[in-house]
C-alpha cells in the first residue's frame, strides 16, 4: 500500500499506524535497528512518506518487531529471523524455528564446554592436579571389553589407546582408529577436577586384568595409577589431544532406520552372505552391504544391488561389523542406518551406555 493510497479521503490507515519512534519504544528495537531490518527486507513498514522517508508501522508489525527483538537477543541469524516473521501467522512453524535455534545454541554451548574443559586440562598440566575415581572392577572391565575392538593399531596414525574421560558421577571410555569408534560409560565416584586422559592400550589391558572388587583409578597429567586390592598397575598417559569424538556422535534424525537384530543370527547371515572385495593400503578386506526389505527388516545385499541403488544401502567392513557385534554381546542389538554416507551405529537394545560407530565404505 502506497502513501497516496492511504491518504485518499475517508482512509484512516495512517491514523492506525505508529511512527518509528513509537514502534521502537513498543518493540524494544532501536530506531536504527528498525531501519536496518527495513533495508534487509525483514520488516518493511506499512507506510513510508515519499517526501520525508518517515516510516509508520501497523499493530501487526509491532508484534513482528517484538519477535525480531527477542530473536535478535538470542543470536538468531537474520535470514532465520526473516523466515520467522514470514511465518508469524502460523505459530506452530515459528515454534519449530525457535526449537531448532535452541538446539543449535545448546550444541554450541556443549562445544564450548568441551573446549573449555580441554583448556582447563592444559592448565592442569602446570598444576599437576589429580582426579580419583572409584568404581566396580567388573563394570570397568565390561566397558573396556565394549570398546577395545575399535582401538587403533600400532601402525595407525592414532596411537593405540583408550580415552578415559570423567563426567559427573561417571567414567566414559572411547576408542577409535578413524574408521570406527566405540563408546562405553560406567558409573563411578569422582573426586577432583574433570579429567581427560588418553591411556596406552597396554596400560588399559593391565587395568582389565585387575582382580574383582573395587578399583581406585588416579588420573594425573603425567601418570595414571589403578589399584584393586593389593594389585597396582600404573603408566604414563599419551601426550596428544584425543579427537573430539562427540562431534561424530549421531544425532537422532527423522529418517534414521532402526532395526533390531539377534546377534547370533546376524553373524550366521553375514557368514553366508556375499561380500564385496575392497582394498586399503594394499590390504584386501570384505565389505557387507546392508539394506531393508519391503517389510522393513534387515537385508544383506549384493554388489550389483549396491551399485544399482546406493542411497538405499549402507556398506561397511564386514570384519569391523562382526567385531562390533561381539563387543555388543549376545542377545539383541539395534542397528541404526542413516543413509549411505553416515556411520552405521550398533547399539545394545535397552542400553544407552555403550555403542559403536562404523564408517561406511563408499562405492
NUNU-747708 format. One record per residue (C-alpha): residue in three letters; x, y, z. Coordinates in nm, 4 decimals, padded with zeros to 6 digits, always signed. Each point is the difference from the previous one (the first is absolute). Layout:
+------+----------+----------+----------+
: resn :       px :       py :       pz :
+------+----------+----------+----------+
:  Ala :        X :        Y :        Z :
...
+------+----------+----------+----------+
This chain:
+------+----------+----------+----------+
: resn :       px :       py :       pz :
+------+----------+----------+----------+
:  Unk : +00.0000 : +00.0000 : +00.0000 :
:  Unk : +00.1420 : +00.3400 : -00.1002 :
:  Unk : -00.0239 : +00.3271 : +00.1857 :
:  Unk : -00.2233 : +00.1387 : -00.2705 :
:  Unk : -00.2395 : -00.2881 : +00.0551 :
:  Unk : -00.0195 : +00.0451 : +00.3756 :
:  Unk : -00.0527 : +00.3756 : -00.0251 :
:  Unk : -00.3078 : -00.0152 : -00.2211 :
:  Unk : -00.3144 : +00.1532 : +00.1506 :
:  Unk : -00.1657 : -00.2217 : +00.2540 :
:  Unk : +00.3098 : -00.2083 : +00.0594 :
:  Unk : +00.1110 : -00.0333 : +00.3622 :
:  Unk : +00.2976 : -00.2343 : -00.0582 :
:  Unk : +00.2535 : +00.2633 : +00.0994 :
:  Unk : -00.1787 : +00.0629 : +00.3257 :
:  Unk : +00.0122 : -00.3734 : +00.0704 :
:  Unk : +00.3776 : -00.0120 : -00.0350 :
:  Unk : +00.2756 : +00.1096 : +00.2356 :
:  Unk : +00.3100 : +00.2011 : -00.0758 :
:  Unk : +00.3431 : -00.1551 : +00.0126 :
:  Unk : +00.0738 : +00.1517 : +00.3419 :
:  Unk : -00.3152 : -00.1488 : +00.1520 :
:  Unk : +00.0727 : -00.3302 : -00.1738 :
:  Unk : +00.3493 : -00.0035 : +00.1492 :
:  Unk : -00.1285 : +00.0618 : +00.3524 :
:  Unk : -00.2762 : -00.2603 : -00.0356 :
:  Unk : +00.2176 : -00.2731 : -00.1486 :
:  Unk : +00.3328 : +00.0332 : +00.1781 :
:  Unk : +00.1839 : +00.0580 : -00.3276 :
:  Unk : +00.1901 : +00.3230 : -00.0497 :
:  Unk : -00.0906 : +00.2370 : -00.2822 :
:  Unk : +00.3229 : -00.0919 : -00.1773 :
:  Unk : -00.0842 : -00.3710 : +00.0360 :
:  Unk : -00.3443 : +00.0564 : -00.1538 :
:  Unk : +00.1654 : +00.1784 : -00.2914 :
:  Unk : +00.2470 : -00.2869 : -00.0362 :
:  Unk : -00.2727 : -00.2655 : -00.0125 :
:  Unk : -00.1894 : +00.2142 : -00.2507 :
:  Unk : +00.3049 : +00.0130 : -00.2249 :
:  Unk : +00.0543 : -00.3747 : +00.0434 :
:  Unk : -00.3575 : -00.0692 : -00.1058 :
:  Unk : -00.0858 : -00.1632 : +00.3317 :
:  Unk : -00.2515 : +00.2580 : +00.1223 :
:  Unk : -00.1030 : +00.2529 : -00.2648 :
:  Unk : -00.2235 : +00.2720 : +00.1532 :
:  Unk : -00.3583 : +00.0202 : -00.1165 :
:  Unk : +00.0351 : +00.3661 : -00.0949 :
:  Unk : +00.3022 : +00.2020 : -00.1110 :
:  Unk : -00.0400 : +00.3697 : -00.0742 :
:  Unk : +00.1451 : +00.0506 : -00.3508 :
:  Unk : +00.1164 : +00.3503 : +00.0910 :
:  Unk : +00.1377 : -00.0339 : +00.3540 :
:  Unk : +00.0676 : -00.3749 : +00.0017 :
:  Unk : -00.1796 : -00.0221 : +00.3344 :
:  Unk : -00.1047 : -00.3560 : +00.0822 :
:  Unk : -00.3239 : -00.1125 : +00.1614 :
:  Unk : -00.0887 : -00.3466 : +00.1331 :
:  Unk : -00.3252 : -00.1884 : +00.0549 :
:  Unk : -00.0907 : -00.1827 : +00.3209 :
:  Unk : +00.0829 : -00.3319 : -00.1677 :
:  Unk : +00.3419 : +00.1331 : -00.0907 :
:  Unk : +00.0590 : +00.1099 : +00.3592 :
:  Unk : -00.0614 : -00.3635 : +00.0997 :
:  Unk : +00.2459 : -00.1115 : -00.2667 :
:  Unk : +00.2528 : +00.2556 : +00.1263 :
:  Unk : -00.0300 : -00.1395 : +00.3525 :
:  Unk : +00.0669 : -00.3467 : -00.1397 :
:  Unk : +00.3040 : +00.1325 : -00.1855 :
:  Unk : +00.1310 : +00.1665 : +00.3166 :
:  Unk : -00.0183 : -00.3268 : +00.1911 :
:  Unk : +00.1560 : -00.2073 : -00.2776 :
:  Unk : +00.2757 : +00.2569 : -00.0350 :
:  Unk : +00.0795 : -00.0269 : +00.3709 :
:  Unk : +00.0475 : -00.3767 : -00.0262 :
:  Unk : +00.2260 : +00.0305 : -00.3037 :
:  Unk : -00.2234 : -00.1356 : -00.2756 :
:  Unk : +00.1427 : +00.0740 : -00.3478 :
:  Unk : -00.1775 : +00.2686 : -00.2036 :
:  Unk : -00.1094 : -00.2482 : -00.2679 :
:  Unk : -00.1700 : -00.2181 : +00.2620 :
:  Unk : -00.1587 : +00.3054 : +00.1628 :
:  Unk : -00.1457 : +00.0934 : -00.3383 :
:  Unk : -00.1524 : -00.3470 : -00.0351 :
:  Unk : -00.1468 : +00.0190 : +00.3507 :
:  Unk : -00.1618 : +00.3352 : -00.0815 :
:  Unk : -00.1448 : -00.1442 : -00.3202 :
:  Unk : -00.1429 : -00.2922 : +00.1988 :
:  Unk : -00.1441 : +00.2177 : +00.2762 :
:  Unk : -00.3560 : -00.0842 : -00.1043 :
:  Unk : +00.0811 : -00.3683 : +00.0630 :
:  Unk : +00.1251 : -00.0205 : +00.3631 :
:  Unk : +00.0817 : -00.3710 : -00.0280 :
:  Unk : +00.2564 : +00.0695 : -00.2724 :
:  Unk : +00.1523 : +00.2816 : +00.2022 :
:  Unk : +00.0236 : -00.2296 : +00.3025 :
:  Unk : +00.1764 : -00.2537 : -00.2187 :
:  Unk : +00.2575 : +00.2613 : -00.0962 :
:  Unk : +00.0435 : +00.0959 : +00.3656 :
:  Unk : +00.0583 : -00.3646 : +00.0921 :
:  Unk : +00.2527 : -00.0437 : -00.2817 :
:  Unk : +00.1899 : +00.3118 : +00.1078 :
:  Unk : -00.0012 : -00.1143 : +00.3626 :
:  Unk : +00.1473 : -00.3331 : -00.1089 :
:  Unk : +00.2770 : +00.1857 : -00.1856 :
:  Unk : +00.0700 : +00.2151 : +00.3048 :
:  Unk : +00.0151 : -00.3048 : +00.2267 :
:  Unk : +00.2348 : -00.1770 : -00.2416 :
:  Unk : +00.2202 : +00.3087 : -00.0110 :
:  Unk : +00.0026 : +00.0198 : +00.3783 :
:  Unk : +00.0958 : -00.3673 : +00.0191 :
:  Unk : +00.2873 : +00.0637 : -00.2425 :
:  Unk : +00.1110 : +00.2958 : +00.2106 :
:  Unk : -00.0122 : -00.2075 : +00.3185 :
:  Unk : +00.2162 : -00.2693 : -00.1596 :
:  Unk : +00.2511 : +00.2538 : -00.1258 :
:  Unk : +00.0178 : +00.1682 : +00.3399 :
:  Unk : +00.0462 : -00.3421 : +00.1600 :
:  Unk : +00.2915 : -00.0591 : -00.2344 :
:  Unk : +00.1487 : +00.3373 : +00.0925 :
:  Unk : -00.0418 : -00.0752 : +00.3700 :
:  Unk : +00.1802 : -00.3288 : -00.0610 :
:  Unk : +00.2867 : +00.1918 : -00.1586 :
:  Unk : +00.0181 : +00.2240 : +00.3061 :
:  Unk : -00.0111 : -00.3069 : +00.2235 :
:  Unk : +00.3198 : -00.1178 : -00.1680 :
:  Unk : +00.1762 : +00.2852 : +00.1763 :
:  Unk : -00.1646 : -00.0653 : +00.3355 :
:  Unk : +00.0235 : -00.3808 : -00.0189 :
:  Unk : -00.3512 : -00.0416 : +00.1382 :
:  Unk : -00.1326 : -00.3512 : +00.0481 :
:  Unk : -00.3450 : -00.1518 : -00.0372 :
:  Unk : -00.0934 : -00.3135 : +00.1945 :
:  Unk : -00.2685 : -00.2444 : -00.1085 :
:  Unk : -00.1382 : -00.2930 : +00.1953 :
:  Unk : -00.2155 : -00.2551 : -00.1789 :
:  Unk : -00.0769 : -00.3659 : -00.0479 :
:  Unk : +00.2813 : -00.1932 : -00.1645 :
:  Unk : -00.2568 : -00.2196 : -00.1734 :
:  Unk : -00.1794 : +00.3022 : -00.1464 :
:  Unk : +00.3276 : +00.1569 : -00.1122 :
:  Unk : +00.1113 : -00.3224 : -00.1674 :
:  Unk : -00.3354 : -00.0322 : -00.1783 :
:  Unk : +00.0398 : +00.3544 : -00.1328 :
:  Unk : +00.3525 : -00.0783 : -00.1195 :
:  Unk : -00.1312 : -00.3131 : -00.1741 :
:  Unk : -00.2604 : +00.2147 : -00.1764 :
:  Unk : +00.2533 : +00.2422 : -00.1493 :
:  Unk : +00.3303 : -00.1827 : -00.0413 :
:  Unk : -00.0778 : -00.1370 : -00.3480 :
:  Unk : -00.0042 : +00.3534 : -00.1468 :
:  Unk : +00.3399 : +00.1038 : +00.1376 :
:  Unk : +00.2643 : +00.0978 : -00.2523 :
:  Unk : +00.2824 : -00.2338 : -00.0955 :
:  Unk : +00.3661 : +00.0857 : +00.0438 :
:  Unk : +00.0267 : +00.0838 : -00.3717 :
:  Unk : -00.2932 : +00.2467 : +00.0029 :
:  Unk : +00.0457 : +00.3801 : +00.0138 :
:  Unk : -00.1786 : +00.0021 : +00.3368 :
:  Unk : +00.1923 : -00.1766 : +00.2792 :
:  Unk : -00.1671 : -00.3132 : +00.1388 :
:  Unk : -00.1777 : +00.1041 : +00.3169 :
:  Unk : -00.3216 : +00.0648 : +00.1890 :
:  Unk : -00.1331 : +00.3417 : +00.0953 :
:  Unk : -00.1035 : +00.0215 : +00.3671 :
:  Unk : -00.2339 : +00.2984 : +00.0416 :
:  Unk : -00.1733 : +00.0856 : +00.3257 :
:  Unk : -00.3427 : +00.1543 : +00.0378 :
:  Unk : -00.2373 : +00.0603 : +00.2858 :
:  Unk : -00.0194 : -00.3392 : +00.1694 :
:  Unk : +00.1277 : -00.1874 : -00.3025 :
:  Unk : +00.2994 : -00.1154 : -00.2008 :
:  Unk : -00.0154 : -00.0158 : -00.3803 :
:  Unk : +00.2395 : -00.2157 : -00.2029 :
:  Unk : +00.0547 : +00.0708 : -00.3698 :
:  Unk : +00.2104 : -00.1643 : -00.2709 :
:  Unk : +00.0400 : +00.0728 : -00.3696 :
:  Unk : +00.2241 : -00.0920 : -00.2909 :
:  Unk : -00.1671 : +00.2610 : -00.2291 :
:  Unk : -00.2135 : -00.2654 : -00.1705 :
:  Unk : -00.2047 : -00.0955 : +00.3044 :
:  Unk : -00.0709 : +00.1367 : +00.3431 :
:  Unk : -00.1207 : -00.1645 : +00.3204 :
:  Unk : -00.1376 : +00.1668 : +00.3128 :
:  Unk : -00.0891 : -00.1464 : +00.3404 :
:  Unk : -00.1032 : +00.1778 : +00.3196 :
:  Unk : +00.0034 : -00.1381 : +00.3558 :
:  Unk : -00.1046 : +00.1557 : +00.3325 :
:  Unk : +00.2869 : +00.1073 : +00.2245 :
:  Unk : +00.0749 : +00.2064 : +00.3073 :
:  Unk : +00.2011 : +00.2966 : -00.1276 :
:  Unk : +00.2179 : +00.2234 : +00.2188 :
:  Unk : +00.1931 : +00.2930 : -00.1400 :
:  Unk : -00.0158 : +00.2032 : -00.3207 :
:  Unk : -00.1357 : -00.1391 : -00.3280 :
:  Unk : +00.2627 : -00.2174 : -00.1668 :
:  Unk : +00.0621 : -00.1077 : -00.3581 :
:  Unk : +00.2933 : -00.2391 : -00.0331 :
:  Unk : +00.1001 : -00.2128 : -00.2977 :
:  Unk : +00.1509 : -00.3174 : +00.1486 :
:  Unk : +00.2142 : -00.2452 : -00.1983 :
:  Unk : -00.1781 : -00.3183 : -00.1028 :
:  Unk : +00.2518 : -00.2136 : +00.1908 :
:  Unk : -00.0819 : +00.1891 : +00.3199 :
:  Unk : -00.3727 : -00.0392 : -00.0655 :
:  Unk : +00.0542 : -00.3743 : -00.0419 :
:  Unk : +00.1884 : -00.0106 : +00.3305 :
:  Unk : -00.2909 : +00.1796 : +00.1686 :
:  Unk : -00.2343 : -00.2584 : -00.1530 :
:  Unk : +00.2003 : -00.2717 : +00.1736 :
:  Unk : -00.0528 : +00.1373 : +00.3522 :
:  Unk : -00.1803 : -00.2275 : +00.2490 :
:  Unk : -00.3740 : +00.0316 : +00.0563 :
:  Unk : -00.1329 : +00.2415 : +00.2586 :
:  Unk : +00.0482 : +00.3761 : +00.0093 :
:  Unk : +00.2682 : +00.1825 : -00.1946 :
:  Unk : +00.1460 : +00.3410 : +00.0785 :
:  Unk : +00.1220 : +00.1853 : -00.3065 :
:  Unk : +00.2174 : +00.3107 : +00.0347 :
:  Unk : +00.0335 : +00.2163 : -00.3116 :
:  Unk : +00.2619 : +00.2745 : -00.0107 :
:  Unk : +00.1646 : +00.1869 : -00.2846 :
:  Unk : +00.3182 : -00.2072 : +00.0159 :
:  Unk : -00.1188 : -00.3313 : +00.1387 :
:  Unk : -00.2897 : -00.2398 : +00.0402 :
:  Unk : -00.0229 : -00.2491 : +00.2850 :
:  Unk : -00.2586 : -00.2708 : +00.0675 :
:  Unk : -00.0244 : -00.2139 : +00.3137 :
:  Unk : -00.2319 : -00.2887 : +00.0842 :
:  Unk : +00.0794 : -00.1721 : +00.3282 :
:  Unk : +00.3763 : -00.0340 : +00.0218 :
:  Unk : +00.0529 : +00.0084 : -00.3776 :
:  Unk : +00.1217 : +00.3274 : -00.1526 :
:  Unk : +00.0562 : +00.0876 : -00.3659 :
:  Unk : +00.1217 : +00.3364 : -00.1220 :
:  Unk : +00.1300 : +00.1780 : -00.3059 :
:  Unk : +00.0254 : +00.3303 : -00.1813 :
:  Unk : -00.2831 : +00.1486 : -00.2112 :
:  Unk : +00.0582 : +00.0580 : -00.3704 :
:  Unk : +00.0872 : +00.3630 : -00.0674 :
:  Unk : -00.2453 : +00.0920 : -00.2741 :
:  Unk : -00.3415 : +00.1584 : -00.0328 :
:  Unk : -00.2454 : -00.2839 : -00.0550 :
:  Unk : -00.2473 : +00.0868 : -00.2813 :
:  Unk : -00.3229 : +00.1704 : +00.1083 :
:  Unk : -00.2073 : -00.3142 : -00.0377 :
:  Unk : -00.3253 : +00.1724 : +00.0975 :
:  Unk : -00.0085 : +00.1784 : -00.3340 :
:  Unk : -00.0290 : -00.3427 : -00.1631 :
:  Unk : -00.2875 : -00.1236 : +00.2139 :
:  Unk : -00.3207 : -00.0528 : -00.1968 :
:  Unk : -00.2825 : +00.2445 : +00.0585 :
:  Unk : -00.3439 : -00.1679 : -00.0095 :
:  Unk : -00.1582 : +00.0863 : -00.3340 :
:  Unk : -00.3445 : -00.0542 : -00.1414 :
:  Unk : +00.1248 : -00.2246 : -00.2797 :
:  Unk : +00.2214 : -00.2228 : +00.2138 :
:  Unk : -00.0930 : -00.3661 : -00.0371 :
:  Unk : +00.0350 : -00.2106 : +00.3162 :
:  Unk : +00.0025 : -00.3762 : -00.0464 :
:  Unk : +00.0039 : -00.2502 : +00.2865 :
:  Unk : +00.2191 : -00.3024 : -00.0714 :
:  Unk : +00.1013 : -00.3158 : +00.1832 :
:  Unk : +00.3778 : -00.0071 : +00.0310 :
:  Unk : +00.0476 : -00.3723 : -00.0630 :
:  Unk : -00.2450 : -00.0067 : -00.2904 :
:  Unk : +00.1621 : +00.3001 : -00.1663 :
:  Unk : +00.3447 : -00.1551 : +00.0338 :
:  Unk : -00.1266 : -00.3088 : -00.1826 :
:  Unk : -00.1562 : +00.2120 : -00.2738 :
:  Unk : +00.3177 : +00.2016 : -00.0446 :
:  Unk : +00.2041 : -00.3191 : -00.0323 :
:  Unk : -00.2300 : -00.1290 : -00.2751 :
:  Unk : -00.0631 : +00.3265 : -00.1853 :
:  Unk : +00.2054 : +00.1194 : -00.2973 :
:  Unk : +00.2644 : +00.2651 : +00.0616 :
:  Unk : +00.1452 : +00.2761 : -00.2130 :
:  Unk : +00.3817 : -00.0162 : -00.0181 :
:  Unk : +00.1793 : +00.3242 : +00.0764 :
:  Unk : +00.3609 : +00.1012 : +00.0663 :
:  Unk : +00.1631 : +00.2618 : +00.2236 :
:  Unk : +00.3736 : +00.0697 : +00.0074 :
:  Unk : +00.0582 : -00.3232 : -00.1878 :
:  Unk : -00.2014 : -00.2075 : +00.2468 :
:  Unk : -00.3197 : -00.1708 : -00.1226 :
:  Unk : -00.3106 : -00.0027 : +00.2184 :
:  Unk : -00.3612 : -00.1184 : -00.0431 :
:  Unk : -00.2918 : +00.2437 : -00.0098 :
:  Unk : -00.3565 : -00.0857 : +00.1039 :
:  Unk : -00.2899 : +00.1876 : -00.1584 :
:  Unk : -00.2956 : +00.0717 : +00.2299 :
:  Unk : -00.3472 : +00.1089 : -00.1010 :
:  Unk : -00.3660 : -00.0534 : +00.0782 :
:  Unk : -00.2529 : -00.2347 : -00.1527 :
:  Unk : -00.3565 : +00.1190 : -00.0788 :
:  Unk : -00.1088 : -00.0965 : +00.3533 :
:  Unk : +00.2676 : +00.2215 : +00.1568 :
:  Unk : +00.2219 : -00.2862 : +00.1196 :
:  Unk : +00.3753 : -00.0173 : -00.0508 :
:  Unk : +00.1108 : -00.1403 : -00.3333 :
:  Unk : +00.3542 : -00.0799 : -00.1133 :
:  Unk : +00.0483 : +00.1152 : -00.3571 :
:  Unk : +00.2345 : -00.0748 : -00.2873 :
:  Unk : +00.2519 : +00.2205 : -00.1766 :
:  Unk : -00.2391 : +00.0382 : -00.2935 :
:  Unk : -00.2837 : +00.1168 : +00.2248 :
:  Unk : +00.2336 : +00.2458 : +00.1713 :
:  Unk : +00.1127 : +00.1482 : -00.3313 :
:  Unk : -00.3578 : +00.0152 : -00.1304 :
:  Unk : -00.1399 : +00.1873 : +00.3013 :
:  Unk : +00.2748 : +00.1448 : +00.2176 :
:  Unk : -00.2336 : +00.2246 : +00.1985 :
:  Unk : -00.1943 : -00.3018 : +00.1289 :
:  Unk : +00.3033 : -00.1852 : +00.1386 :
:  Unk : +00.2778 : +00.0416 : +00.2553 :
:  Unk : +00.3261 : -00.1851 : -00.0607 :
:  Unk : +00.2467 : -00.0739 : +00.2811 :
:  Unk : +00.3118 : -00.2050 : +00.0612 :
:  Unk : -00.1378 : -00.3445 : +00.0891 :
:  Unk : +00.2749 : -00.0804 : +00.2505 :
:  Unk : -00.0603 : +00.3293 : +00.1789 :
:  Unk : -00.3714 : -00.0776 : +00.0165 :
:  Unk : +00.0639 : -00.3486 : +00.1401 :
:  Unk : +00.2299 : +00.1462 : +00.2664 :
:  Unk : -00.2631 : +00.2601 : +00.0905 :
:  Unk : -00.2573 : -00.2786 : +00.0367 :
:  Unk : +00.2359 : -00.1906 : +00.2296 :
:  Unk : +00.0590 : +00.3129 : +00.2089 :
:  Unk : -00.3756 : +00.0500 : +00.0307 :
:  Unk : -00.0335 : -00.3436 : +00.1548 :
:  Unk : -00.2616 : -00.2721 : -00.0494 :
:  Unk : -00.3670 : +00.0805 : -00.0339 :
:  Unk : -00.1658 : +00.2785 : -00.1923 :
:  Unk : +00.1728 : +00.2981 : -00.1557 :
:  Unk : -00.1354 : +00.2999 : -00.1882 :
:  Unk : +00.1550 : +00.1176 : -00.3268 :
:  Unk : -00.0575 : +00.3622 : -00.0996 :
:  Unk : +00.0185 : +00.0645 : -00.3744 :
:  Unk : +00.0064 : +00.3705 : -00.0866 :
:  Unk : +00.0883 : +00.0013 : -00.3673 :
:  Unk : +00.3009 : -00.1147 : -00.2040 :
:  Unk : +00.2325 : +00.2774 : +00.1210 :
:  Unk : -00.0754 : -00.0085 : +00.3735 :
:  Unk : +00.1633 : -00.2401 : +00.2491 :
:  Unk : -00.1824 : -00.3216 : +00.0841 :
:  Unk : -00.0849 : +00.0016 : +00.3713 :
:  Unk : -00.0056 : -00.3278 : +00.1930 :
:  Unk : -00.1780 : +00.0196 : +00.3345 :
:  Unk : -00.0991 : -00.2429 : +00.2724 :
:  Unk : -00.3797 : -00.0135 : +00.0220 :
:  Unk : -00.1181 : +00.1825 : +00.3109 :
:  Unk : +00.3525 : +00.1149 : +00.0958 :
:  Unk : +00.1065 : +00.3538 : -00.0903 :
:  Unk : +00.3317 : -00.0208 : +00.1872 :
:  Unk : +00.1960 : -00.1650 : -00.2806 :
:  Unk : -00.0028 : -00.0009 : -00.3776 :
:  Unk : +00.2311 : +00.0012 : -00.3001 :
:  Unk : +00.0149 : +00.1777 : -00.3355 :
:  Unk : +00.1339 : -00.1459 : -00.3241 :
:  Unk : +00.0939 : +00.2346 : -00.2811 :
:  Unk : -00.1688 : -00.0945 : -00.3278 :
:  Unk : +00.1963 : -00.1265 : -00.2979 :
:  Unk : -00.0660 : +00.2140 : -00.3039 :
:  Unk : -00.0630 : -00.1582 : -00.3388 :
+------+----------+----------+----------+
